[in-house]
Amino acid sequence: MIPAYASAAALLYVACVMTRGLAEIEWEDITEYAPAVVAAVTMPLTYSIATGIGLGFITYALAKLIAGKFGEAKPTVVILAVIFAIKFALPG
């Protein structure tokens, strides 16, 4: 187990790299930028890169579904979103 204070530097580095990528997001389409913002905000708040990525996948799939653009979501992304949803739903 790595204590939170030891992994904080890695999380900060990932946040900086992701911030650079935020400039390239299609900000006119909420189904594109909402999942990125959820992932970017979740990572430092939960101290977990995996949790942020997982919630980003879930948000992306749900956003496409709700907007009626489900055909734009690749099957691999949808499968990963379902796997992450199951992981988060199960205890432990």
Order of alpha helices (4+ residues) and beta strands (2+ residues): alpha-alpha-alpha-alpha
